Amino acid sequence: MGPKGEQIGIVSVNDALKLAQEADLDLVEVAPTARPPVCKLMDYGKFKYESAQKAREARRNQVHTVIKEMKLRPKIDPHDYETKKGHVVRFLKAGDKVKITIMFRGREQSRPELGFRLLKRLAEDVQELGYVEFEPKQDGRNMIMVMAPHRKQQQQHRRADHEQEQEQAAPAPAE
C-alpha cells in the first residue's frame, strides 16, 4: 500500500524498500500472516505519536463511575431518614450511583420486610432523580439496593465537568 492508502500491488521486498526510501517513509508490515504479506509506506514515528494521542484521548473520555454508600437501620427516626434521603439526592444529582444498605441487628433480622419497605419508600421518594439498578436483596445481616441517576442527568453532569475542565485548562487572558 502506498503512503495515501492506494494499492501498489505485489512488489518484491527490495523494490518496496526503494519506494520507501524515495518517499522518505518507513516500510511497515501491516498483516504479516496474509499471503502475500501486506506492507504499507508510512511515517512510523508520526503513526506511533498519533496512536498514543488517540489512546490518551480515549482514557480522558472514559466514564468514571463512583458508587457512594448510604447505611440505614430499619428503625430509623423520620428526621434521620430525611437527612439520609438528602444525602442520596445529593449523590444522584452529582451523577454518582448510590448503594443503600440496611443493617439488621438481633431480632430485626427476623423482620426483613421492614427493610424492604424502607428501601421501596426511599426509591419512590427519589424516583425523579434516579432509578433502582439492583432491586433490594438480603445479604446476610444486610439488605442492599443500588440506585443510579437517570442518563440525562449523568450526561448533563459530565458535560458540566468537561466545561469546568476546559475553563481550568484555558489560560487567563492577559490584559
PLY file of the C-alpha trace (Angstrom):
ply
format ascii 1.0
element vertex 175
property float x
property float y
property float z
element edge 174
property int vertex1
property int vertex2
end_header
0.00 0.00 0.00
1.21 3.46 -0.82
1.54 6.44 1.52
-2.00 7.65 0.72
-3.58 4.19 1.11
-3.61 3.33 -2.60
-2.90 -0.23 -3.75
0.53 -0.69 -5.36
0.22 -4.42 -5.90
2.61 -7.29 -5.29
6.15 -5.91 -5.16
9.44 -7.51 -4.09
10.91 -6.51 -0.73
13.85 -4.68 -2.35
11.54 -2.65 -4.63
9.30 -1.81 -1.66
12.31 -0.62 0.35
13.44 1.55 -2.59
9.94 3.07 -2.83
10.02 3.82 0.90
13.46 5.48 0.67
12.38 7.58 -2.32
9.27 8.78 -0.48
11.34 9.28 2.74
8.95 6.95 4.61
9.15 3.67 6.51
8.06 0.27 5.18
5.75 -1.19 7.86
4.39 -4.74 7.77
0.65 -4.40 8.44
-0.56 -8.00 8.01
2.34 -10.45 8.31
0.12 -13.57 8.24
-1.57 -12.66 4.95
-0.38 -14.30 1.74
1.44 -12.34 0.39
2.28 -10.21 3.50
0.76 -6.71 3.38
3.08 -3.75 3.92
2.41 -0.03 3.98
4.54 3.03 3.33
4.12 5.43 6.26
5.95 7.70 8.68
6.15 5.27 11.59
7.10 7.91 14.19
4.09 10.02 13.24
1.87 6.90 13.34
3.09 5.99 16.85
2.56 9.57 18.06
-0.99 9.77 16.66
-1.97 6.39 18.11
-0.62 7.46 21.52
-2.67 10.68 21.29
-5.82 8.71 20.43
-5.24 6.36 23.36
-4.75 9.32 25.71
-7.94 10.96 24.45
-9.87 7.70 24.91
-8.65 7.45 28.51
-9.73 11.04 29.17
-13.22 10.36 27.82
-13.74 7.22 29.90
-16.66 7.22 32.28
-15.64 7.14 35.91
-18.44 5.55 37.88
-18.38 6.34 41.55
-20.51 4.35 43.97
-21.42 6.15 47.18
-22.82 4.16 50.08
-25.58 5.12 52.49
-26.22 2.95 55.55
-29.58 2.85 57.32
-31.24 0.89 60.11
-34.81 -0.47 59.93
-35.91 1.58 62.96
-34.86 4.99 61.66
-36.25 8.25 63.02
-38.18 10.37 60.45
-35.71 13.26 60.73
-32.73 10.92 60.30
-34.47 9.38 57.27
-34.89 12.83 55.69
-31.20 13.60 56.32
-30.09 10.32 54.72
-32.52 10.87 51.84
-30.97 14.33 51.33
-27.53 12.71 51.01
-28.88 10.22 48.46
-30.44 13.09 46.50
-27.13 14.98 46.54
-25.21 11.92 45.31
-27.70 11.26 42.49
-27.65 14.92 41.42
-23.84 14.70 41.26
-24.21 11.78 38.83
-22.98 9.07 41.21
-24.52 5.69 41.89
-25.73 5.06 45.44
-25.59 1.74 47.28
-28.14 1.81 50.08
-27.51 -0.72 52.84
-29.92 -1.53 55.64
-28.18 -3.16 58.58
-30.21 -5.57 60.70
-29.27 -6.40 64.28
-30.60 -9.03 66.64
-34.33 -9.57 66.37
-34.54 -7.13 63.43
-33.19 -9.95 61.26
-36.47 -11.83 61.60
-38.34 -8.85 60.02
-36.66 -8.20 56.65
-39.93 -6.78 55.28
-39.29 -3.61 57.37
-36.06 -3.02 55.47
-37.69 -3.87 52.16
-40.46 -1.31 52.79
-37.91 1.33 53.81
-35.89 0.81 50.62
-39.04 0.95 48.47
-40.09 4.17 50.20
-36.66 5.71 49.58
-36.75 4.64 45.92
-40.18 6.26 45.48
-39.03 9.46 47.20
-36.07 9.94 44.82
-37.50 8.38 41.66
-37.36 11.69 39.73
-33.56 11.75 40.18
-32.68 8.09 39.71
-33.86 4.56 39.15
-33.32 1.29 41.01
-30.48 -0.51 39.28
-30.46 -3.53 41.60
-33.62 -4.48 43.47
-33.38 -4.91 47.26
-31.90 -8.25 48.24
-30.94 -9.80 51.56
-27.21 -10.40 52.02
-26.60 -11.92 55.43
-27.34 -9.27 58.04
-27.72 -6.55 55.40
-30.23 -5.70 52.70
-28.74 -3.93 49.71
-30.21 -1.84 46.88
-28.32 0.16 44.24
-29.71 3.30 42.63
-28.28 5.09 39.61
-29.05 8.56 38.23
-31.09 8.88 35.06
-28.99 9.01 31.87
-29.86 12.64 31.07
-28.62 13.81 34.45
-25.38 11.86 34.12
-24.73 13.41 30.71
-25.51 16.92 31.97
-23.20 16.41 34.94
-20.40 15.08 32.69
-20.86 18.00 30.29
-20.61 20.46 33.20
-17.44 18.72 34.43
-15.95 18.84 30.92
-16.71 22.57 30.60
-15.18 23.19 34.01
-12.01 21.30 32.97
-11.84 23.36 29.77
-12.08 26.60 31.76
-9.29 25.48 34.08
-7.11 24.36 31.17
-7.54 27.61 29.22
-5.05 30.29 30.27
-6.44 33.53 31.65
-6.49 36.35 29.06
-3.63 38.81 29.58
-4.62 42.44 29.87
0 1
1 2
2 3
3 4
4 5
5 6
6 7
7 8
8 9
9 10
10 11
11 12
12 13
13 14
14 15
15 16
16 17
17 18
18 19
19 20
20 21
21 22
22 23
23 24
24 25
25 26
26 27
27 28
28 29
29 30
30 31
31 32
32 33
33 34
34 35
35 36
36 37
37 38
38 39
39 40
40 41
41 42
42 43
43 44
44 45
45 46
46 47
47 48
48 49
49 50
50 51
51 52
52 53
53 54
54 55
55 56
56 57
57 58
58 59
59 60
60 61
61 62
62 63
63 64
64 65
65 66
66 67
67 68
68 69
69 70
70 71
71 72
72 73
73 74
74 75
75 76
76 77
77 78
78 79
79 80
80 81
81 82
82 83
83 84
84 85
85 86
86 87
87 88
88 89
89 90
90 91
91 92
92 93
93 94
94 95
95 96
96 97
97 98
98 99
99 100
100 101
101 102
102 103
103 104
104 105
105 106
106 107
107 108
108 109
109 110
110 111
111 112
112 113
113 114
114 115
115 116
116 117
117 118
118 119
119 120
120 121
121 122
122 123
123 124
124 125
125 126
126 127
127 128
128 129
129 130
130 131
131 132
132 133
133 134
134 135
135 136
136 137
137 138
138 139
139 140
140 141
141 142
142 143
143 144
144 145
145 146
146 147
147 148
148 149
149 150
150 151
151 152
152 153
153 154
154 155
155 156
156 157
157 158
158 159
159 160
160 161
161 162
162 163
163 164
164 165
165 166
166 167
167 168
168 169
169 170
170 171
171 172
172 173
173 174
